[in-house]
Amino acid sequence: MPRSFIAFPLALALLAPQFTHAQTHTTMPGMDTHSASTHTMEPARTLIDAELQHTTSGTSMEPASTPAPMLMLQHGAWMLMLHGNAFITGTQQSGPRGADKLFSTNWIMPMAQRKFGSDGKYGQLTLRAMFSLEPATVTSRQYPLLFQQGETAFGKPIIDGQHPHDFFMEVGALYDIKLSEHTLLSLYAAPIGDPAIGPIAYPHRISASENPLAALGHHQEDSTHIAFNVLTGGITWRWLRFEESGFHGGEPSEQRWGFQPSSNGHAIDSYSSRLTFSPSANWTSQYSIAHIVSPEGLYPGEDQQRQTASIMYNRPFGAHHDTTSMPGMDMSTPATGNWSNTLLWGRTKSLHDGSKENSYLLESLLQFRTRNYVWTRIENAGRSSELFLKSGTALPPDFEESPIGHVAAYSFGYDRDFKIGPHLLAAPGAQFTSYATPRALVSTYGEHPYGVALFVRFRLTQ
């Protein structure tokens, strides 16, 4: 196996022990619980609670009850946190356009938080970064994914493939201050970050957390999760939140190691608005609309309007109950199961010719008996005439991209956790995907091509 494929899991293994020196203490007299273990974050119960934890990318939200595997360490006034996820995946696909490849998708997110004043009276500062080694672990600047399109490799459109993420996925700062018991003002600034568009992007949302492959609707739904020069302001009252963002609309270039803007500069030229509604700890929904200036390098000067709407439902279940530590005392521990779901619509409209592409997604992930996961992702994604081209082919002169229909994709998978080191889990698993081809592409792809992915997922955990 190439060294680049094991580099990220090895990095997770080396970083995890650094967080094992944190200690948890109880205030109960006579009870000694001094041990080497990680701190735990208080469970979020409201939209504001979930916002202040900032365990997602940018300022996007999942339901407050959503678990967030991480390592935590208190260092003076600072709470230090570390998230990490990596897949090593071998995929094979059928049909005339099918391909196979071994690759790794991965990310790691260090974060530091501190409050100012008594109990955060003067606000809370969060510093967060996110990195990925995909520029090294996804060779040839893409991995195979039937019917996927978006961005470029070696100056040519990526057809039937998914691009790697940048080494710098996010570098940002957040400041939150409570204006009253039920009102929160939030500010976010990021040279590279995630503006207020859509739900949490697929690499970070829990309903997609065991799926090693990108969503087909990524470029209609959440592709702006890596944008340049992002500024966001938000106001939350109880269960309702409104945000405005300004950012640079151009997608990242192919030079994915550098801390650099897109091919058309770095100016803040695009904007978005998002409304989030979260009536309880298990539910959240959002609607967002954005004007994006020249997002795609192959179509300079073509601006887009993007709209998204989503509903997310999360439900923990099956908590342990330990009564052995102290007679008659019920010590509840985290739930042994969790059910997370995302229903998502995304639309891009070309402001050049008025053409539209819609994508629809349903994801559901069930964690049961602590270590087992089963999931499905069902998609109906609008595709364009780029798919008539072969992978690695340059755009013909005067090529006009236009919608040609929708492809349906049905994915089902299973994996199981095994502890392989301090605070490090590995989960071998498999996923099967079947596609229904739009009529215009049957002669190119066949009616029902399919893909199989075998993988091992690595994750930092408490």
Order of alpha helices (4+ residues) and beta strands (2+ residues): alpha-alpha-beta-beta-beta-beta-alpha-beta-beta-beta-beta-alpha-beta-beta-beta-beta-beta-beta-beta-beta-beta-beta-beta-alpha-beta
